Amino acid sequence: MACGTPVLAANSGSLPEVCKDAALYCQADDTSDIAEKLVKMLSDETLLEKMKNIGLEHVKQYSYDKSALRMREILRYIE
């Protein structure tokens, strides 16, 4: 995402929570669904551009600095 690459992710675990609307989702254990979603992504330039732009905007909320500050807050809390 941070490189402007559209993302196909499994719709399980924490991925939907983390990626939100910046990814296209598939069933991780369904190869037909994975293939269908890949074809959908690769055959639709408008979708690819939209996902690229949404992804680039989405990743702005994440940074090493923010993560480090949050981890410091957590560590202070548990001390």
C-alpha positions as CSV (number, residue, x, y, z in Angstrom):
1,M,0.0,0.0,0.0
2,A,2.7,2.5,1.0
3,C,4.3,1.9,-2.4
4,G,1.1,2.6,-4.3
5,T,0.4,-1.1,-4.9
6,P,-3.2,-2.2,-4.8
7,V,-3.7,-4.9,-2.1
8,L,-5.7,-8.1,-2.2
9,A,-6.1,-9.4,1.3
10,A,-7.9,-12.2,3.2
11,N,-11.1,-11.1,4.8
12,S,-10.1,-12.7,8.1
13,G,-8.0,-11.9,11.1
14,S,-7.1,-8.3,11.6
15,L,-6.6,-7.5,7.9
16,P,-10.0,-6.0,7.3
17,E,-9.6,-3.9,10.5
18,V,-6.1,-2.7,9.4
19,C,-6.7,-2.3,5.7
20,K,-10.3,-1.0,5.9
21,D,-11.4,0.1,2.4
22,A,-7.9,0.3,1.0
23,A,-7.9,-3.4,0.0
24,L,-10.0,-5.8,-2.0
25,Y,-10.8,-8.8,0.1
26,C,-11.1,-12.5,-0.7
27,Q,-11.7,-15.8,1.1
28,A,-8.2,-17.0,2.0
29,D,-9.1,-20.7,1.6
30,D,-10.9,-20.3,-1.7
31,T,-8.6,-20.3,-4.7
32,S,-11.5,-19.5,-7.0
33,D,-12.3,-16.4,-5.0
34,I,-8.6,-15.4,-4.9
35,A,-8.3,-15.8,-8.7
36,E,-11.6,-14.0,-9.3
37,K,-10.5,-11.0,-7.2
38,L,-7.1,-10.9,-8.9
39,V,-8.7,-10.9,-12.4
40,K,-11.1,-8.2,-11.2
41,M,-8.2,-6.0,-10.0
42,L,-6.0,-6.5,-13.0
43,S,-8.7,-6.0,-15.6
44,D,-10.1,-2.7,-14.2
45,E,-7.7,0.2,-14.5
46,T,-10.2,2.5,-12.7
47,L,-10.3,0.1,-9.7
48,L,-6.5,-0.1,-9.6
49,E,-6.1,3.6,-9.6
50,K,-8.8,4.1,-6.9
51,M,-7.2,1.4,-4.7
52,K,-3.7,2.9,-5.2
53,N,-5.0,6.4,-4.1
54,I,-7.0,5.1,-1.2
55,G,-4.1,3.0,0.0
56,L,-1.6,5.9,-0.2
57,E,-4.0,8.0,1.8
58,H,-4.7,5.2,4.3
59,V,-1.0,4.5,5.1
60,K,-0.5,8.1,6.3
61,Q,-2.1,7.2,9.6
62,Y,0.8,4.7,10.3
63,S,4.4,5.6,11.0
64,Y,7.3,4.3,13.0
65,D,7.2,7.5,15.2
66,K,3.5,7.0,16.0
67,S,4.1,3.3,16.8
68,A,7.0,4.1,19.0
69,L,5.1,6.7,20.9
70,R,2.2,4.4,21.4
71,M,4.5,1.6,22.6
72,R,6.1,3.9,25.1
73,E,2.7,4.8,26.4
74,I,1.8,1.2,26.8
75,L,5.1,0.4,28.6
76,R,4.6,3.3,31.0
77,Y,1.2,2.0,31.8
78,I,2.3,-1.5,32.6
79,E,5.3,-0.5,34.7
